[in-house]
Amino acid sequence: MERQSQRHGEHTAPPPSANVASLTQAALDAHQAGRLDAAESIYREVLALDPANSKALHYFGVLHYQRGQHAAAAALMSHALKHDRHDAACWSNRGLAAAALGQLDEATICYDQALQLQPDFADARNNFGVALQAQGALNEAVEQYRLAITSNPALIDAHLNLGTVLGKLGRFAEALACYRDALRLDPNSAEAHFNSGNAHNAQAQHEAAVASFEHALALRPDYAEAHINLGSAIGKRGDYAGAESHYRRAVALNPNPTNLVCLGGSLGAQGRHGEEETFYRQALAHDPSYADAHQNLAWLLLKRGDYKRGWAEFALRWRKSDYDALAVPGVAEWRG
């Protein structure tokens, strides 16, 4: 019997391009799963094999951005864009890195590039709106948020951001409608409840504001800003002890000057003047020019009869824009 010759498939190494593609996908999978250390290791391996790999450069940049390493992120994404200038997602993420570095003009250029490549890119529209809003271009931001929602009605961030900018424009009823849209998409959005509380508060709807802040805290008990705003809302009812409780929680979570001054103020409102000064002093240790701390400390010192230090503190309150000195043309400010 004649034997048939047989060829057995030999196991050969994949070509280098196939190996790089496989590694890149493994890096992206690890990144998507939140395994950032593993993703970093694989991105570095990819880039050692292929330094011009635009996808690895882009998403390694994203990883740096997520870690707060914004300058490194910007450099990696810029390198990626040298090799692929048609990646709309990379342009948008490069804009985020620029914005994080305070380079808002550059950020808007990046978002514009992304949108020229992909006009229906909802995330880029939303990011563009954030940059415009930070530059004070509120009406232009409104337009970008609305376009983002048109492209992706389920983009919760765009609904929230639109509500925020409408609130800054004093259009609180419209802002509340945006937050209701966000809550229809995600009833468990603590931020939407918090923002609703702010809009209600701006319209003097204090009970609705309290309910919204309480909803936010039920969903996120460590929401320091919600503790502060709920404390302020119930303080308006005269419940200063209740306000103190929320302010203390906020200070425990974030002892920033605003929270410290609020806590001191709630103690002062209860007549506990011996306790409040500590918090104003702590606020000023964080920020020596913090006007609200100077203001409250001034009132405390004046109430004690310490007029020399009290009036000196009182004069400092208008060194910030929130407190404007009385300006009389041709008359110098009195420093007596």
Secondary structure in CASP SS format (residue, H / E / C, confidence):
PFRMAT SS
TARGET T0000
AUTHOR 0000-0000-0000
METHOD secondary structure of the structure
MODEL  1
M C 1.00
E C 1.00
R C 1.00
Q C 1.00
S C 1.00
Q C 1.00
R C 1.00
H C 1.00
G C 1.00
E C 1.00
H C 1.00
T C 1.00
A C 1.00
P C 1.00
P C 1.00
P H 1.00
S H 1.00
A H 1.00
N H 1.00
V H 1.00
A H 1.00
S H 1.00
L H 1.00
T H 1.00
Q H 1.00
A H 1.00
A H 1.00
L H 1.00
D H 1.00
A H 1.00
H H 1.00
Q H 1.00
A C 1.00
G C 1.00
R C 1.00
L H 1.00
D H 1.00
A H 1.00
A H 1.00
E H 1.00
S H 1.00
I H 1.00
Y H 1.00
R H 1.00
E H 1.00
V H 1.00
L H 1.00
A H 1.00
L H 1.00
D C 1.00
P C 1.00
A C 1.00
N C 1.00
S H 1.00
K H 1.00
A H 1.00
L H 1.00
H H 1.00
Y H 1.00
F H 1.00
G H 1.00
V H 1.00
L H 1.00
H H 1.00
Y H 1.00
Q H 1.00
R C 1.00
G C 1.00
Q C 1.00
H H 1.00
A H 1.00
A H 1.00
A H 1.00
A H 1.00
A H 1.00
L H 1.00
M H 1.00
S H 1.00
H H 1.00
A H 1.00
L H 1.00
K H 1.00
H H 1.00
D C 1.00
R C 1.00
H C 1.00
D C 1.00
A H 1.00
A H 1.00
C H 1.00
W H 1.00
S H 1.00
N H 1.00
R H 1.00
G H 1.00
L H 1.00
A H 1.00
A H 1.00
A H 1.00
A H 1.00
L C 1.00
G C 1.00
Q C 1.00
L H 1.00
D H 1.00
E H 1.00
A H 1.00
T H 1.00
I H 1.00
C H 1.00
Y H 1.00
D H 1.00
Q H 1.00
A H 1.00
L H 1.00
Q H 1.00
L H 1.00
Q C 1.00
P C 1.00
D C 1.00
F C 1.00
A H 1.00
D H 1.00
A H 1.00
R H 1.00
N H 1.00
N H 1.00
F H 1.00
G H 1.00
V H 1.00
A H 1.00
L H 1.00
Q H 1.00
A H 1.00
Q C 1.00
G C 1.00
A C 1.00
L H 1.00
N H 1.00
E H 1.00
A H 1.00
V H 1.00
E H 1.00
Q H 1.00
Y H 1.00
R H 1.00
L H 1.00
A H 1.00
I H 1.00
T H 1.00
S H 1.00
N C 1.00
P C 1.00
A C 1.00
L C 1.00
I H 1.00
D H 1.00
A H 1.00
H H 1.00
L H 1.00
N H 1.00
L H 1.00
G H 1.00
T H 1.00
V H 1.00
L H 1.00
G H 1.00
K H 1.00
L C 1.00
G C 1.00
R C 1.00
F H 1.00
A H 1.00
E H 1.00
A H 1.00
L H 1.00
A H 1.00
C H 1.00
Y H 1.00
R H 1.00
D H 1.00
A H 1.00
L H 1.00
R H 1.00
L H 1.00
D C 1.00
P C 1.00
N C 1.00
S C 1.00
A H 1.00
E H 1.00
A H 1.00
H H 1.00
F H 1.00
N H 1.00
S H 1.00
G H 1.00
N H 1.00
A H 1.00
H H 1.00
N H 1.00
A H 1.00
Q C 1.00
A C 1.00
Q C 1.00
H H 1.00
E H 1.00
A H 1.00
A H 1.00
V H 1.00
A H 1.00
S H 1.00
F H 1.00
E H 1.00
H H 1.00
A H 1.00
L H 1.00
A H 1.00
L H 1.00
R C 1.00
P C 1.00
D C 1.00
Y C 1.00
A H 1.00
E H 1.00
A H 1.00
H H 1.00
I H 1.00
N H 1.00
L H 1.00
G H 1.00
S H 1.00
A H 1.00
I H 1.00
G H 1.00
K C 1.00
R C 1.00
G C 1.00
D C 1.00
Y H 1.00
A H 1.00
G H 1.00
A H 1.00
E H 1.00
S H 1.00
H H 1.00
Y H 1.00
R H 1.00
R H 1.00
A H 1.00
V H 1.00
A H 1.00
L H 1.00
N C 1.00
P C 1.00
N C 1.00
P H 1.00
T H 1.00
N H 1.00
L H 1.00
V H 1.00
C H 1.00
L H 1.00
G H 1.00
G H 1.00
S H 1.00
L H 1.00
G H 1.00
A H 1.00
Q C 1.00
G C 1.00
R C 1.00
H H 1.00
G H 1.00
E H 1.00
E H 1.00
E H 1.00
T H 1.00
F H 1.00
Y H 1.00
R H 1.00
Q H 1.00
A H 1.00
L H 1.00
A H 1.00
H H 1.00
D C 1.00
P C 1.00
S C 1.00
Y C 1.00
A H 1.00
D H 1.00
A H 1.00
H H 1.00
Q H 1.00
N H 1.00
L H 1.00
A H 1.00
W H 1.00
L H 1.00
L H 1.00
L H 1.00
K H 1.00
R C 1.00
G C 1.00
D C 1.00
Y H 1.00
K H 1.00
R H 1.00
G H 1.00
W H 1.00
A H 1.00
E H 1.00
F H 1.00
A H 1.00
L H 1.00
R H 1.00
W H 1.00
R H 1.00
K C 1.00
S C 1.00
D C 1.00
Y C 1.00
D C 1.00
A C 1.00
L C 1.00
A C 1.00
V E 1.00
P C 1.00
G C 1.00
V E 1.00
A C 1.00
E C 1.00
W C 1.00
R C 1.00
G C 1.00
END
